[in-house]
Amino acid sequence: MRIRWRDAFGLRSEDAETLDLSRNGVLVPGNESWSDHTRFWVTLPYDAKDATGLQPEMPARLVRTARLRSGARHAALHLQLPRSGVRSKFDERRSSPRLPFALPITIRRDGAYSAESTMTLDLSYVGVRFEATRFYAADDFVHVHIPSGSWAERGEIAGRVMRIDPLGGEITDSANAFDRPAHHANSAMISGVTVVWRAAPEA
């Protein structure tokens, strides 16, 4: 399997061996840098030879860790499986269906010092929703790159931020504080940001 997580320097990943597995959880060797606030994405099963970048990744959270007498550390991750049949009024107004697919994504806001590397929450033909640790405002112009499958061939796609929804999780990524306006410098909430393409990507 592959485990991806976010730390103060962005997204990191490593291959890991499962120690135990259930329908909605997995036990893996632990990493000293992981904490209760660490965000995870799990690819299970994982094929290291697959170069498409389209292997499904599931969001996960750390539920407990244990230190063995040998000194090894084990970590239990709860897989946050997508809920089926749950639709909002906003979903029902969409002209293009959203696919709950977690993929690495890079977002560069006009005028920002650097790009943000994070994960998608879902994708559609007309836009994307992603997990943001930086500040975005409605109507911000952004440039999105999804280095997976046919999306990678399209390079950066111009988009506009349509809505921002709090996801409720906290972050400890102080490295991103420089990219927030002064009145948001203490904000440490994770948001779901919806971006619509400024022009439909070519098929």
C-alpha positions as CSV (number, residue, x, y, z in Angstrom):
1,M,0.0,0.0,0.0
2,R,1.0,3.7,-0.2
3,I,0.4,6.3,2.4
4,R,0.3,10.0,1.5
5,W,0.2,12.7,4.2
6,R,0.7,16.4,4.5
7,D,3.3,18.1,6.7
8,A,4.8,21.6,6.9
9,F,6.6,21.1,3.7
10,G,3.7,19.8,1.6
11,L,2.6,16.3,0.5
12,R,4.8,13.3,1.4
13,S,4.3,9.7,0.6
14,E,5.9,6.3,1.4
15,D,5.2,2.6,0.6
16,A,4.1,0.6,3.6
17,E,3.2,-3.0,4.5
18,T,-0.2,-3.6,6.0
19,L,0.0,-5.2,9.5
20,D,-3.8,-5.7,9.7
21,L,-6.8,-4.7,7.6
22,S,-10.5,-4.3,8.1
23,R,-13.4,-2.9,6.0
24,N,-12.8,0.7,7.2
25,G,-9.3,0.6,8.8
26,V,-5.7,-0.4,8.4
27,L,-2.8,-1.0,10.8
28,V,0.6,0.1,9.5
29,P,4.1,0.9,10.8
30,G,4.0,4.3,12.3
31,N,6.0,7.5,11.5
32,E,7.3,9.7,14.2
33,S,6.2,12.9,12.4
34,W,2.5,11.8,12.4
35,S,0.0,13.5,14.8
36,D,-3.7,13.7,15.5
37,H,-3.9,16.6,13.0
38,T,-2.1,14.9,10.2
39,R,-4.1,14.4,7.0
40,F,-3.8,11.0,5.3
41,W,-4.6,9.4,1.9
42,V,-4.3,5.7,1.5
43,T,-3.9,3.7,-1.8
44,L,-4.9,0.1,-1.2
45,P,-4.0,-2.0,-3.1
46,Y,-1.2,-0.1,-4.7
47,D,0.7,-0.9,-7.9
48,A,4.1,0.8,-7.9
49,K,4.4,0.1,-11.6
50,D,1.3,2.0,-12.6
51,A,2.4,5.2,-14.1
52,T,-1.1,6.7,-14.8
53,G,-1.4,8.3,-11.4
54,L,-5.1,7.3,-11.3
55,Q,-5.0,4.7,-8.6
56,P,-7.9,5.5,-6.1
57,E,-6.8,7.2,-2.9
58,M,-8.9,7.2,0.3
59,P,-8.8,9.9,2.9
60,A,-8.0,8.6,6.3
61,R,-7.4,9.8,9.9
62,L,-5.1,8.6,12.7
63,V,-7.1,7.0,15.5
64,R,-4.4,5.6,17.7
65,T,-0.7,4.7,17.9
66,A,1.1,2.1,20.0
67,R,4.8,1.7,20.9
68,L,5.9,-2.0,21.1
69,R,8.6,-3.3,23.4
70,S,10.9,-3.7,20.4
71,G,10.7,0.1,19.9
72,A,8.6,-0.2,16.8
73,R,5.6,2.1,16.4
74,H,2.2,1.0,15.0
75,A,-0.5,3.3,13.7
76,A,-4.2,2.6,13.2
77,L,-5.8,4.6,10.3
78,H,-9.5,4.9,9.9
79,L,-10.5,5.0,6.2
80,Q,-13.0,7.8,5.5
81,L,-15.1,6.0,2.8
82,P,-17.4,8.3,0.6
83,R,-21.0,8.3,1.7
84,S,-23.4,7.1,-1.0
85,G,-26.7,8.6,-1.7
86,V,-26.0,11.9,0.1
87,R,-26.7,14.9,-2.1
88,S,-27.0,18.6,-1.3
89,K,-29.1,21.2,-3.0
90,F,-25.9,22.5,-4.6
91,D,-25.2,19.0,-6.0
92,E,-28.6,18.8,-7.6
93,R,-28.1,22.1,-9.4
94,R,-24.9,20.9,-11.0
95,S,-24.9,20.4,-14.8
96,S,-21.9,17.9,-14.6
97,P,-21.7,15.1,-12.0
98,R,-19.0,15.1,-9.4
99,L,-16.7,12.1,-9.0
100,P,-15.4,11.6,-5.4
101,F,-11.8,11.1,-6.5
102,A,-8.7,12.0,-4.4
103,L,-5.8,13.0,-6.7
104,P,-2.7,15.1,-6.1
105,I,-3.2,18.7,-7.4
106,T,-1.3,21.9,-7.5
107,I,-3.1,25.3,-7.3
108,R,-1.4,28.6,-8.0
109,R,-3.4,31.7,-7.2
110,D,-2.9,34.9,-9.2
111,G,-0.3,37.0,-7.3
112,A,0.6,34.3,-4.8
113,Y,4.2,33.7,-3.8
114,S,4.0,30.0,-4.5
115,A,1.7,27.1,-5.4
116,E,-0.2,24.9,-3.0
117,S,0.2,21.1,-3.3
118,T,-2.9,19.3,-1.9
119,M,-5.5,16.7,-2.8
120,T,-8.8,16.8,-4.7
121,L,-12.1,16.1,-3.0
122,D,-13.9,15.5,-6.2
123,L,-13.7,16.2,-9.9
124,S,-16.1,17.0,-12.8
125,Y,-15.9,18.1,-16.4
126,V,-16.5,21.8,-15.4
127,G,-14.3,22.1,-12.3
128,V,-12.7,20.6,-9.2
129,R,-13.1,20.8,-5.4
130,F,-9.9,20.4,-3.4
131,E,-8.8,20.5,0.2
132,A,-7.1,23.8,1.0
133,T,-4.8,24.9,3.7
134,R,-4.2,28.4,2.3
135,F,-6.7,31.3,2.1
136,Y,-8.8,31.6,-1.0
137,A,-11.7,34.0,-1.6
138,A,-14.7,33.8,-4.0
139,D,-13.9,35.0,-7.5
140,D,-10.1,34.5,-7.1
141,F,-8.4,33.4,-10.3
142,V,-6.3,30.3,-10.0
143,H,-4.3,28.0,-12.2
144,V,-4.8,24.3,-11.5
145,H,-2.5,21.4,-12.5
146,I,-3.6,17.7,-12.0
147,P,-0.5,15.5,-12.8
148,S,-2.6,12.4,-13.4
149,G,-3.9,10.6,-16.5
150,S,-5.0,12.7,-19.4
151,W,-5.2,15.7,-17.0
152,A,-1.4,15.9,-16.9
153,E,-1.3,16.6,-20.7
154,R,-3.4,19.7,-20.3
155,G,-0.9,21.5,-18.1
156,E,-2.3,24.4,-16.0
157,I,-6.0,25.0,-16.3
158,A,-7.3,28.4,-15.6
159,G,-10.2,28.5,-13.1
160,R,-12.2,30.8,-10.8
161,V,-13.0,30.1,-7.1
162,M,-16.7,29.7,-6.8
163,R,-17.2,28.8,-3.2
164,I,-15.3,27.9,0.0
165,D,-16.7,25.5,2.6
166,P,-15.1,24.8,6.0
167,L,-14.2,21.1,6.4
168,G,-13.7,21.4,10.2
169,G,-10.2,20.0,10.5
170,E,-7.3,21.9,11.9
171,I,-3.8,22.1,10.4
172,T,-0.4,22.8,11.8
173,D,1.2,23.9,8.6
174,S,2.8,27.2,9.7
175,A,4.8,27.3,6.6
176,N,1.7,28.4,4.6
177,A,1.0,31.4,6.9
178,F,2.9,33.8,4.6
179,D,0.3,33.2,1.9
180,R,-2.6,34.4,4.0
181,P,-3.8,38.0,4.2
182,A,-2.9,39.6,7.6
183,H,-6.4,39.2,9.0
184,H,-6.2,35.5,8.2
185,A,-2.7,34.9,9.5
186,N,-4.0,33.0,12.6
187,S,-6.5,30.9,10.6
188,A,-5.7,27.2,10.8
189,M,-8.8,25.6,9.3
190,I,-9.0,23.3,6.4
191,S,-11.4,24.3,3.7
192,G,-13.1,22.7,0.7
193,V,-12.6,25.1,-2.3
194,T,-14.7,24.7,-5.4
195,V,-13.1,25.9,-8.7
196,V,-14.9,26.2,-12.0
197,W,-12.8,26.2,-15.2
198,R,-12.8,29.5,-17.0
199,A,-13.0,27.5,-20.3
200,A,-14.0,23.9,-20.6
201,P,-10.9,21.6,-21.0
202,E,-10.6,20.0,-24.4
203,A,-11.8,16.4,-24.6
